[in-house]
């Protein structure tokens, strides 16, 4: 049995680039950085980063281009693929990339907005809508029973 499966969680290193193939299929390409932290044998904390080339096809490509930008956190499930082509100088070129099969967005930083909202980020002068939190008043009601919890 063979398996070619990749899972990464990281941040975009640049805004996605969206293109359309001659047949009309959309494809987005972008880079993702992942890091690794460890302590060496001398007790020093170390960190290293890896950079991955990502390719997303179809409707997911359009969605990624619409909502993500440099610095956005993303979870990608996909497969490794190596392509070979001949460059303009006649040299054979090779690249290995992750072809995304499933994409999930990470949390958005406070005060940020999606590119879909007119490509205009929220500034600190603008109010940010917050959902109203329900208030649970339990004073004087005695013991809390599990069946009384709303979740």
Residue frames relative to the residue before (quaternion, step in Angstrom):
aa qw qx qy qz dx dy dz
X 1.0000 0.0000 0.0000 0.0000 0.00 0.00 0.00
X 0.1860 -0.7749 0.5972 0.0909 3.58 -1.02 0.84
X 0.0623 -0.7895 0.6103 0.0191 3.54 -1.17 0.62
X 0.0079 -0.7618 0.6472 -0.0265 3.56 -0.91 0.99
X 0.2775 0.7598 -0.5240 0.2667 3.58 0.10 1.31
X 0.0697 -0.7883 0.6112 -0.0096 3.55 -0.95 0.98
X 0.0450 -0.7464 0.6634 0.0274 3.55 -1.13 0.82
X 0.1162 0.7833 -0.6068 0.0691 3.58 -0.82 0.95
X 0.1208 -0.7269 0.6692 0.0959 3.51 -1.29 0.56
X 0.2540 0.7681 -0.5497 0.2081 3.54 -0.69 1.08
X 0.5140 -0.6199 0.4958 0.3253 3.53 -1.34 -0.32
X 0.5360 -0.6231 0.4682 0.3243 3.54 -1.10 0.78
X 0.3439 -0.7480 0.5357 0.1877 3.57 -0.96 0.90
X 0.7770 0.0343 -0.0264 0.6280 3.60 1.29 -0.25
X 0.6367 -0.4982 0.4057 0.4263 3.56 -1.27 0.24
X 0.5434 -0.6139 0.4501 0.3539 3.62 -1.05 0.69
X 0.2731 -0.7242 0.6098 0.1706 3.56 -1.20 0.65
X 0.1480 -0.8088 0.5668 0.0514 3.60 -0.57 1.16
X 0.0124 0.7740 -0.6322 0.0344 3.55 -0.93 0.98
X 0.2853 -0.7257 0.5952 0.1941 3.53 -1.31 0.26
X 0.4148 -0.7012 0.5219 0.2525 3.57 -0.88 0.95
X 0.6697 -0.4915 0.3529 0.4306 3.63 -1.19 0.29
X 0.6717 0.4837 -0.3047 0.4712 3.61 1.13 -0.54
X 0.6091 -0.5991 0.3367 0.3958 3.61 1.29 -0.02
X 0.5165 0.6332 -0.4264 0.3878 3.60 1.23 0.06
X 0.3559 -0.7338 0.5389 0.2111 3.56 -0.93 0.92
X 0.0283 -0.7756 0.6305 -0.0024 3.55 -1.15 0.77
X 0.1310 -0.7781 0.6120 0.0537 3.56 -0.92 0.97
X 0.0868 -0.7736 0.6260 0.0450 3.55 -1.08 0.80
X 0.1500 0.7644 -0.6161 0.1169 3.55 -1.10 0.74
X 0.4274 -0.6778 0.5348 0.2681 3.53 -1.34 0.22
X 0.1341 -0.7595 0.6316 0.0794 3.53 -1.23 0.61
X 0.2183 -0.7566 0.6044 0.1207 3.55 -1.01 0.89
X 0.0703 -0.7556 0.6501 0.0382 3.54 -1.06 0.87
X 0.1816 -0.7925 0.5689 0.1240 3.57 -1.09 0.56
X 0.2062 -0.7462 0.6231 0.1114 3.51 -1.35 0.39
X 0.1258 -0.7837 0.6065 0.0464 3.57 -0.90 0.99
X 0.1294 0.7761 -0.6102 0.0926 3.57 -1.06 0.77
X 0.3692 -0.6818 0.5771 0.2564 3.52 -1.33 0.20
X 0.3633 -0.7478 0.5104 0.2200 3.59 -0.76 1.02
X 0.7340 -0.4453 0.2845 0.4267 3.57 -1.30 0.10
X 0.6642 0.4794 -0.3027 0.4872 3.61 1.25 -0.33
X 0.5743 -0.6194 0.3627 0.3937 3.59 1.27 0.10
X 0.5001 0.6454 -0.4342 0.3806 3.61 1.26 0.16
X 0.4100 -0.6913 0.5376 0.2548 3.55 -1.02 0.85
X 0.0947 -0.7947 0.5996 0.0036 3.55 -0.92 1.00
X 0.0634 -0.7740 0.6288 0.0396 3.54 -1.27 0.50
X 0.0005 -0.7756 0.6311 0.0091 3.54 -1.08 0.73
X 0.2646 -0.7603 0.5754 0.1443 3.54 -1.21 0.53
X 0.1643 -0.7377 0.6458 0.1081 3.53 -1.23 0.63
X 0.2143 -0.7700 0.5917 0.1055 3.55 -1.10 0.75
X 0.1242 -0.8144 0.5669 -0.0016 3.54 -0.80 1.13
X 0.3161 -0.7085 0.5979 0.2015 3.57 -1.07 0.80
X 0.1286 -0.8091 0.5731 0.0171 3.57 -0.78 1.10
X 0.0917 -0.7591 0.6428 0.0467 3.56 -1.14 0.80
X 0.0415 -0.7852 0.6177 -0.0130 3.58 -0.85 1.04
X 0.2028 -0.8091 0.5464 0.0752 3.58 -0.84 1.01
X 0.8312 0.3114 -0.1931 0.4181 3.53 -1.37 0.34
X 0.8389 -0.1638 0.1410 0.4995 3.53 -1.18 -0.72
X 0.6137 0.5509 -0.3517 0.4430 3.60 1.05 -0.72
X 0.6043 0.5563 -0.3549 0.4466 3.61 1.07 -0.68
X 0.6610 0.5058 -0.2968 0.4681 3.57 0.94 -0.89
X 0.6655 0.5048 -0.2974 0.4625 3.59 0.96 -0.89
X 0.6360 0.5191 -0.3245 0.4697 3.59 0.96 -0.86
X 0.6697 0.5002 -0.2978 0.4611 3.58 0.90 -0.91
X 0.6743 0.5187 -0.2890 0.4390 3.57 1.02 -0.82
X 0.8322 0.2980 -0.1089 0.4546 3.59 0.83 -0.97
X 0.7427 0.3945 -0.2377 0.4861 3.63 1.11 -0.40
X 0.0087 -0.7744 0.6323 0.0194 3.52 -1.23 0.53
X 0.7696 -0.3469 0.2475 0.4756 3.56 -1.32 0.05
X 0.7869 0.2949 -0.2450 0.4835 3.57 -0.88 1.00
X 0.5179 0.6408 -0.4211 0.3792 3.60 1.22 -0.31
X 0.3795 -0.7020 0.5527 0.2401 3.55 -1.09 0.76
X 0.0122 -0.8064 0.5890 -0.0508 3.56 -1.01 0.87
X 0.2248 -0.7154 0.6441 0.1509 3.53 -1.26 0.64
X 0.0462 -0.8091 0.5857 -0.0126 3.57 -0.77 1.03
X 0.0909 -0.7320 0.6733 0.0507 3.49 -1.10 0.90
X 0.2546 0.7860 -0.5267 0.1996 3.56 -0.69 1.00
X 0.4677 -0.6423 0.5205 0.3127 3.53 -1.24 -0.58
X 0.4876 -0.6398 0.5072 0.3093 3.55 -1.23 0.50
X 0.0145 0.7784 -0.6272 0.0235 3.55 -1.08 0.78
X 0.1690 -0.7691 0.6092 0.0938 3.56 -0.97 0.88
X 0.1270 -0.7838 0.6063 0.0444 3.56 -0.89 1.03
X 0.1409 -0.7609 0.6284 0.0787 3.52 -1.20 0.68
X 0.0950 0.7779 -0.6163 0.0780 3.58 -1.02 0.84
X 0.4507 -0.6601 0.5251 0.2922 3.53 -1.31 0.26
X 0.3808 -0.7437 0.5116 0.2004 3.56 -0.77 1.09
X 0.7026 -0.4620 0.3361 0.4243 3.57 -1.30 0.20
X 0.6820 0.4776 -0.2823 0.4764 3.56 1.17 -0.56
X 0.5877 -0.6078 0.3506 0.4027 3.58 1.30 0.14
X 0.5402 0.6193 -0.3996 0.4062 3.60 1.27 -0.10
X 0.4415 -0.6634 0.5344 0.2819 3.56 -1.12 0.70
X 0.1387 -0.7848 0.6029 0.0372 3.55 -0.84 1.06
X 0.1026 -0.7797 0.6169 0.0323 3.51 -1.25 0.63
X 0.0522 0.7766 -0.6278 0.0097 3.55 -1.13 0.65
X 0.2206 -0.7345 0.6253 0.1446 3.53 -1.18 0.66
X 0.0012 0.8060 -0.5885 0.0634 3.54 -0.83 1.04
X 0.4303 -0.6488 0.5542 0.2946 3.51 -1.35 0.23
X 0.2052 -0.7450 0.6245 0.1138 3.55 -0.78 1.06
X 0.3099 -0.7888 0.5076 0.1554 3.55 -0.42 1.28
X 0.1879 -0.7650 0.6084 0.0968 3.52 -0.97 0.95
X 0.7769 0.0655 -0.0241 0.6257 3.56 1.21 -0.61
X 0.0839 -0.7919 0.6049 0.0025 3.56 -0.93 0.98
X 0.0093 -0.7772 0.6291 -0.0026 3.56 -1.00 0.87
X 0.4046 -0.7229 0.5108 0.2300 3.57 -0.85 1.00
X 0.4073 -0.6897 0.5469 0.2437 3.53 -1.18 0.67
X 0.7087 -0.4232 0.3151 0.4683 3.58 -1.26 -0.09
X 0.3787 -0.7089 0.5477 0.2324 3.56 -1.11 0.69
X 0.5171 -0.6366 0.4624 0.3368 3.59 -0.97 0.74
X 0.6130 -0.5538 0.4156 0.3804 3.58 -1.17 0.61
X 0.8163 0.2482 -0.1893 0.4860 3.57 -0.94 0.90
X 0.5817 0.5671 -0.4017 0.4228 3.60 1.20 0.12
X 0.1773 -0.7668 0.6042 0.1244 3.54 -1.26 0.30
X 0.5808 -0.5759 0.4410 0.3695 3.53 -1.25 0.36
X 0.5941 -0.5689 0.4251 0.3777 3.53 -1.19 0.54
X 0.5709 0.6300 -0.3734 0.3712 3.57 1.18 -0.52
X 0.6619 0.5074 -0.3231 0.4473 3.60 1.11 -0.48
X 0.7727 -0.3784 0.1856 0.4746 3.53 0.70 1.12
X 0.4883 -0.6833 0.4190 0.3451 3.59 1.23 0.44
X 0.5643 0.5812 -0.3865 0.4409 3.58 1.14 0.57
X 0.2980 -0.7702 0.5299 0.1928 3.61 -0.47 1.12
X 0.5425 -0.5849 0.4837 0.3600 3.55 -1.24 0.44
X 0.2610 -0.7579 0.5764 0.1589 3.56 -0.90 0.90
X 0.6650 -0.5256 0.3496 0.3992 3.56 -1.25 0.34
X 0.6221 0.5520 -0.3499 0.4311 3.62 1.18 -0.38
X 0.6601 0.5099 -0.3134 0.4539 3.59 1.19 -0.45
X 0.4742 -0.6599 0.4870 0.3201 3.60 -1.02 0.68
X 0.2642 -0.7349 0.6033 0.1617 3.56 -1.10 0.74
X 0.4081 -0.7216 0.5026 0.2453 3.58 -0.75 1.05
X 0.0874 -0.7643 0.6371 0.0474 3.53 -1.00 0.85
X 0.4698 -0.6490 0.5078 0.3165 3.56 -1.06 0.69
X 0.4989 -0.6386 0.4902 0.3210 3.54 -1.08 0.74
X 0.3048 -0.7426 0.5713 0.1709 3.54 -0.90 0.99
X 0.4377 -0.6826 0.5011 0.3022 3.62 -0.86 0.83
X 0.3090 -0.7288 0.5839 0.1802 3.55 -1.11 0.76
X 0.1242 -0.7726 0.6202 0.0550 3.55 -0.86 1.01
X 0.1303 -0.7987 0.5864 0.0357 3.54 -0.53 1.21
X 0.0180 -0.8404 0.5408 -0.0320 3.57 -0.40 1.23
X 0.4041 0.7226 -0.4815 0.2876 3.60 1.24 0.07
X 0.8426 0.1892 -0.1546 0.4799 3.53 -1.00 0.89
X 0.5979 0.5840 -0.3717 0.4041 3.62 1.19 0.02
X 0.5414 -0.6453 0.4012 0.3598 3.60 1.23 0.02
X 0.8200 -0.2519 0.2051 0.4712 3.52 -1.22 -0.64
X 0.3628 -0.7036 0.5683 0.2245 3.57 -1.12 0.74
X 0.1929 -0.7825 0.5858 0.0858 3.56 -0.80 1.08
X 0.5985 -0.5922 0.3922 0.3705 3.61 -0.99 0.70
X 0.6582 0.5176 -0.3238 0.4405 3.61 1.01 -0.70
X 0.6157 0.5495 -0.3438 0.4480 3.61 1.27 -0.27
X 0.5689 0.6083 -0.3838 0.3987 3.59 1.23 -0.37
X 0.4486 -0.7309 0.4514 0.2465 3.61 -0.88 0.89
X 0.7409 0.3575 -0.2293 0.5203 3.62 1.20 0.05
